[in-house]
Amino acid sequence: MTVDLQATRDVIEMITGGWRAQALYTAVKLGLPDHIKAGRTTRGELAKSTGANEEGIHRLMRLLVAMGVFEGNESTGYRNTDVSAALLDGPQSLRGMCLLYGEEFYSAWGHAHNAISTVSSGFEAAYGRPFYEYLGEDAATARRFQHTLNAASMFFHQVPEIFDFSGKMVVDVGGGGGQLLATILGATPDARGTLFDREHMLPQAGEHLAAAVGLDRVELVGGDMFTDVPQGGDVYILCRVLAGWDDDAVVKVFEKCRRAMVDSSSRLLLLDRFVDDEAPTVLPALWDLHLLMTTGGGHRTVDRITTLLNRAGLEIERRAELPMETVALIAAPRPGLRQKS
Ligand SMILES: Nc1ncnc2c1ncn2[C@@H]1O[C@H](CSCC[C@H]([NH3+])C(=O)O)[C@@H](O)[C@H]1O
């Protein structure tokens, strides 16, 4: 048998992917990008300021320079690149994402074989409880999760461009940290909004909304979307909320939203990623499996979500493309269906 060198190399790249992620995670955990920015650029200085062993720092930096995360060497000093700059501590940083992926999500992926074989959450296998429950008990991880969502929120500013929110009462169901609602209200001065999420998310969301747009036009409501959602909205938003739940649960949330709508002119706005079975691309397929690892859920195809909307008495009226492979589906209550029942 002839050895295909390129294939061997490709396989090795793939099977060492987890090591690269862990090396990057360690650098971020030690705060190396921030130390370098502050002028501590040799392994001695980095070891002293992080409390890590000098030899360990040296060996880690050698790999990360080779990976293009940092530049330089021991004699010139190490420098940040655009990659490590994206990991500096700060509001738009990928630092929280790197830490969450390197710790809890890495452990969850450690159960990949079982999770995929049984289509069940790797996180639950690792931590003995569902991901969102864990977040409710661990404020630091909940903050990191929020930072992770923020880091992937570049499409928010385009949402007011694809939907006219003027004069509307907007209910963001599972609104998380409030960034999307703040963006919508910021772009639409005569819109009002309700952020609805689990109780533990509200303080952070309130802080963000207060700083971004003030709380005059905002209401914060804690609860469980499977029990009830706030009544009387013109627009119900479900942004990156559905992936963790099975079909029946999703239909239930759709129905709750439809029944809470003010009248037949109300709309449901779904903002999410969808997988494509015919022409798959790596990132959505990867996030789909990642969702299986974390919540036990996954991304759906547009066909599948259409069926679930129909089951809940809603019909897709329009579709719009957003950056980061995100899609907006605008759904209307089916004509003739009574709103409140
Ligand atoms: N049962 C529930 N009721 C209300 N919110 C929930 C429930 N389960 C999960 N969530 C929230 O759903 C959100 C999913 S993460 C998405 C957050 C936000 N829409 C964004 O795109 O940035 C988290 O903020 C969860 O706390």
The ligand as a Gaussian input file, in Angstrom:
#p B3LYP/6-31G(d) Opt

LIG

1 1
 N      -37.387000      28.020000      29.430000
 C      -36.848000      29.196000      29.093000
 N      -37.580000      30.341000      29.155000
 C      -37.025000      31.525000      28.783000
 N      -35.758000      31.657000      28.318000
 C      -35.004000      30.545000      28.246000
 C      -35.501000      29.282000      28.618000
 N      -34.523000      28.354000      28.430000
 C      -33.455000      29.012000      27.959000
 N      -33.735000      30.335000      27.851000
 C      -32.829000      31.407000      27.398000
 O      -32.629000      31.287000      26.003000
 C      -31.421000      31.957000      25.685000
 C      -30.711000      31.152000      24.615000
 S      -29.169000      31.881000      24.157000
 C      -29.717000      33.189000      23.038000
 C      -29.783000      34.543000      23.693000
 C      -30.156000      35.692000      22.772000
 N      -31.441000      35.508000      22.111000
 C      -29.072000      35.923000      21.744000
 O      -29.226000      35.522000      20.584000
 O      -28.045000      36.499000      22.100000
 C      -30.623000      32.084000      26.979000
 O      -30.537000      33.441000      27.354000
 C      -31.439000      31.275000      27.974000
 O      -31.379000      31.767000      29.319000

